[in-house]
Amino acid sequence: MKVTVVSRSGKEIIKGGIELNDAATVAELQEAIYSRTKKYYPSRQRLTLPVQPGTSTKPVVLNPKANLSEYCEKNSTNLTVVFKDLGPQVSYRTLFFFEYLGPLVIYPIFYYFPVYKYFGYGTERTIHPVQTYALYYWCFHYAKRILETFFVHRFSHATSPLSNVFRNCAYYWTFGAYIAYYVNHPLYTPVSDLQMKIGFAFGLICQLCNFYCHIILRNLRSPSGNGGYQIPRGFLFNIVTCANYTTEIYQWLGFNIATQTAAGYVFLVVAALIMTNWALAKHRRLKKLFDGKDGRPKYPRRWVILPPFL
Ligand SMILES: NC(=O)c1ccc[n+]([C@@H]2O[C@H](COP(=O)([O-])OP(=O)(O)OC[C@H]3O[C@@H](n4cnc5c(N)ncnc54)[C@H](OP(=O)(O)O)[C@@H]3O)[C@@H](O)[C@H]2O)c1
């Protein structure tokens, strides 16, 4: 089989094309492209079938596990594929590790070190119990997320563009510093003891529920991450599609009830908007995948993220 690899503008990427045996897979083609270019390792490559000029259909993305012959015209041993460089990639674990490490390190700096003198305040500071509990709560949350990244989640995508590390770190690190600054501030006014207890207790319960949701999602896949997307069932997933996001939002609500800062509530709103957007897409994907046709199960009626509103 001869494979011609072209760029989206039609320029040949590998001069003279690549000869492979007829039973070769897309993954083998990717390896062959890598060995010829020495730059584009497989996870950097996006291979699609050419689209007829003038049509608005989305190009078919080649599945690395599929045989190349599946994409050939009948009885043909020639194939043209369109190559796109996705840019440098990092593993999902690396991405998540760095985005969560920032808040885990930055927040305690505001609690333990005399940083407020650089903002024009004296070094004397009374630490209220709520500020100490908030530190524990915060660190527990981000340590949990890092541990879940390495020991719980089974990701289906191997890598993410390196640029996402900078974007996601900017989001998490900036919000971490913003909230830490106000919760640990020398002029911080604590809420009542009862409100603090209710907030942290509610938040902790939601964090535990969030952990359990992640275990349910984990069990939908094999250890290698195979298994695609399944209908999550059991516990809160019987009510809401993205129960892990619901519990994530509510645990931040618990933190904010206990600490009560505008910065914390701004983060809550931004995080809820982001997760709502993702939840709508996940809900749509599951409804499309499980449409009840040709023997496929039908996706049950469920809320998307925040019952009884959405
Ligand atoms: N505070 C914030 O701003 C914020 C924002 C986002 C997330 N979070 C927290 O971080 C956690 C992880 O976020 P995420 O966006 O990665 O969550 P997610 O997309 O729901 O995924 C969690 C894991 O479960 C897998 N999964 C999800 N639905 C599945 C299904 N139907 N069948 C099989 N596997 C499925 C995912 O696989 P794939 O690899 O295929 O995706 C991923 O490995 C959230 O639950 C939340 O607690 C916080």
The ligand as a Tripos MOL2 file, in Angstrom:
@<TRIPOS>MOLECULE
LIG
   48    52     1     0     0
SMALL
NO_CHARGES

@<TRIPOS>ATOM
      1 N1        -12.8560   23.9280   39.7800 N.am      1 LIG1
      2 C1        -12.8160   23.8360   38.4790 C.2       1 LIG1
      3 O1        -12.7230   24.8190   37.7750 O.2       1 LIG1
      4 C2        -12.8820   22.4520   37.8430 C.ar      1 LIG1
      5 C3        -13.0600   22.3740   36.4700 C.ar      1 LIG1
      6 C4        -13.0850   21.0960   35.9070 C.ar      1 LIG1
      7 C5        -12.9250   19.9770   36.6960 C.ar      1 LIG1
      8 N2        -12.7640   20.0730   38.0370 N.ar      1 LIG1
      9 C6        -12.6170   18.8590   38.9030 C.3       1 LIG1
     10 O2        -11.7250   17.9360   38.2850 O.3       1 LIG1
     11 C7        -12.4150   16.6760   38.0920 C.3       1 LIG1
     12 C8        -11.9610   16.0400   36.7830 C.3       1 LIG1
     13 O3        -12.3530   16.9130   35.7160 O.3       1 LIG1
     14 P1        -12.5920   16.4160   34.2290 P.3       1 LIG1
     15 O4        -13.1060   17.5680   33.4290 O.co2     1 LIG1
     16 O5        -11.3860   15.6710   33.7570 O.co2     1 LIG1
     17 O6        -13.7940   15.3490   34.5030 O.3       1 LIG1
     18 P2        -14.4500   14.3370   33.4810 P.3       1 LIG1
     19 O7        -14.2810   14.7940   32.0740 O.co2     1 LIG1
     20 O8        -15.8370   14.0450   33.9510 O.co2     1 LIG1
     21 O9        -13.5370   13.0580   33.5950 O.3       1 LIG1
     22 C9        -13.0740   12.3840   34.6920 C.3       1 LIG1
     23 C10       -12.5440   11.0420   34.1530 C.3       1 LIG1
     24 O10       -13.6570   10.1760   33.8790 O.3       1 LIG1
     25 C11       -13.6720    9.8090   32.5050 C.3       1 LIG1
     26 N3        -15.0670    9.8120   32.0560 N.ar      1 LIG1
     27 C12       -15.9420   10.8600   32.1020 C.ar      1 LIG1
     28 N4        -17.1540   10.4840   31.6180 N.ar      1 LIG1
     29 C13       -17.0320    9.1870   31.2550 C.ar      1 LIG1
     30 C14       -17.9370    8.2340   30.6770 C.ar      1 LIG1
     31 N5        -19.2110    8.5600   30.3830 N.pl3     1 LIG1
     32 N6        -17.4850    6.9800   30.4080 N.ar      1 LIG1
     33 C15       -16.1980    6.6410   30.6960 C.ar      1 LIG1
     34 N7        -15.2950    7.4980   31.2670 N.ar      1 LIG1
     35 C16       -15.6980    8.7560   31.5210 C.ar      1 LIG1
     36 C17       -12.8550   10.8630   31.7890 C.3       1 LIG1
     37 O11       -12.3510   10.3420   30.5800 O.3       1 LIG1
     38 P3        -11.7250   11.2150   29.3630 P.3       1 LIG1
     39 O12       -10.2380   11.0910   29.5470 O.co2     1 LIG1
     40 O13       -12.2050   10.5540   28.1360 O.co2     1 LIG1
     41 O14       -12.2130   12.6340   29.4970 O.co2     1 LIG1
     42 C18       -11.7770   11.1560   32.8230 C.3       1 LIG1
     43 O15       -10.7490   10.2130   32.8000 O.3       1 LIG1
     44 C19       -13.9180   17.0540   38.0810 C.3       1 LIG1
     45 O16       -14.7560   15.9630   38.4020 O.3       1 LIG1
     46 C20       -13.9490   18.1310   39.1010 C.3       1 LIG1
     47 O17       -13.9840   17.5480   40.4020 O.3       1 LIG1
     48 C21       -12.7440   21.3010   38.6200 C.ar      1 LIG1
@<TRIPOS>BOND
     1     1     2 1
     2     2     3 2
     3     2     4 1
     4     4     5 ar
     5     4    48 ar
     6     5     6 ar
     7     6     7 ar
     8     7     8 ar
     9     8     9 1
    10     8    48 ar
    11     9    10 1
    12     9    46 1
    13    10    11 1
    14    11    12 1
    15    11    44 1
    16    12    13 1
    17    13    14 1
    18    14    15 2
    19    14    16 1
    20    14    17 1
    21    17    18 1
    22    18    19 2
    23    18    20 1
    24    18    21 1
    25    21    22 1
    26    22    23 1
    27    23    24 1
    28    23    42 1
    29    24    25 1
    30    25    26 1
    31    25    36 1
    32    26    27 ar
    33    26    35 ar
    34    27    28 ar
    35    28    29 ar
    36    29    30 ar
    37    29    35 ar
    38    30    31 1
    39    30    32 ar
    40    32    33 ar
    41    33    34 ar
    42    34    35 ar
    43    36    37 1
    44    36    42 1
    45    37    38 1
    46    38    39 2
    47    38    40 1
    48    38    41 1
    49    42    43 1
    50    44    45 1
    51    44    46 1
    52    46    47 1
@<TRIPOS>SUBSTRUCTURE
     1 LIG1         1 GROUP 0 **** ****
